[in-house]
Amino acid sequence: MGNSHQSRPIAVMSSQTAAFLDQAGGLWLRGALHGKVGGAFTSSATQHGGQETTLFSIITNLFHFGMTVVGLPYSHQGQMNMTEIVGGAPYGATTISGGDGSRQPSEIELAGARHQGELIAKTAAKLFD
């Protein structure tokens, strides 16, 4: 399960991801994901496209599975950038894709995603060494 990515025009997880999580009820029942490490990342069409709300909807599911969730702390200084529009939230890496999906993640946004992935890997290594 690990990272869950969304690209949405509105602040909800995609129906495909919701269906996937709905089908994972057996994992939840068995506690198969208890203590596993994961995180969420997303994109939206606009700067104020509900990225944090989408991240919350994903993270809530990960918590219900008993997972340890790692976000994108402010150790990634890129989310403090004021010189350009960038994604990023303490809850997970984000990007702004544009209404037609043509905008690619900026170097700052990619650095945030890499940083979050590194933190997830380091957290898992600490928990399972």
N, C-alpha and C positions, 0 to 999 in steps of 0.2 A: 504494500500500500504506500509506504514512504511519503514522498511528496505528492500533492494533488494540485494540478494546475487547472485554472479556469480562464476562459476568455469570454466575457459576457457583456452585453450592452446594458444590462440592468443588474442590480445588486443581489443576485441569487446564484447558487451553483447551477450548472447546466443540468438538464434533465438526464443526460447520459451519466454524469457523475452521481446524481441522486439515485438513479437506477442501480448503478454499481454498488453504492453503499447499501441500498435496500437489499440487494442480493447477498450482502456480506453478513447477514443476520446469524448465520451458522458460526462464523468466526467470533462474533460477539458472544453468542451463547456458550461457546467453548472457552472463551477467554483467550483465544489464540493470539491476540495482539496486545495483551496486557504487558506493559513495560517496554514494548517496541518503541522506537524513536521515529518521529516523522515531523512533517511541517507542511505548510500550504503556501502556494504562490498563485498569482492571478494576473489577468490583464483586463482592462476596460477600454471602452471606446473613447472616453474623455477623462480629463484630470479628476473630475468629481463624479466618476461613474460608479461609485459604490464599492470600490476595491476592499475597504476595510470590512464592510458588511459581508461581502462574499467570503473573505478570509474567515470571519467569525463563523459563518455557516459551515464551512469545511472543518475548522478546528473543533467546533462543538461535536461533530461526529467522531473526530479522532479521540477526543476525551471520552466519549461514550464507549469507544473500543478499548479504553484503558491505556492509551498510548501516552508517551511522554512527548510533548509538543515543543518544538524549538522554533522560535520566530526569528526576526531580523532586528537585533538590538541596535542601539545607536553607536555601537562599535563600528558599524558601517556608516562612516561619516557622509557618504553620498546622499543619504536621505535628508541631510541638513542643507543641501545645495540650494542656493537662491539665484544662481546665474542662468538656470534653464529649468524647464519643466521636467521633473523626473518622478517616477513612481517610487514605491518603497513605503513600508509601514512597519512598526514594531512587531506586527503579527505575521509578516511574511513579505517576501519580495513581490513587487508588482511592476507592471509597465503599462504604458498607455499605447494602445494599438491603433487608434484612430477609428472613425466610424466605418471605414471600409477595410480595416485590418491592415492597411499598407505601412503603418509606422512600425519600424523595427525597434527592439529594445536598444537604448543608448548604452554606451560603455559604462556609465554609472549604474544603470539598472542591471546590466549583466554582472558587474562587480558585486552588487548586492545579492543577486541570486547565487553567485559562487560562494560568497561569504556565508550565506544561510546554509548552503549545502555542506560547506566545510564544518560549520558549527554542528549540524546534524550528525555528520560522520564522527566528529570528535566526541560528541555526547554519547553516541552509541559505543564508541571504543572505550570510553571511561566506564560505562555501565556494564559492559560485557567482557572486559579483560580478565 
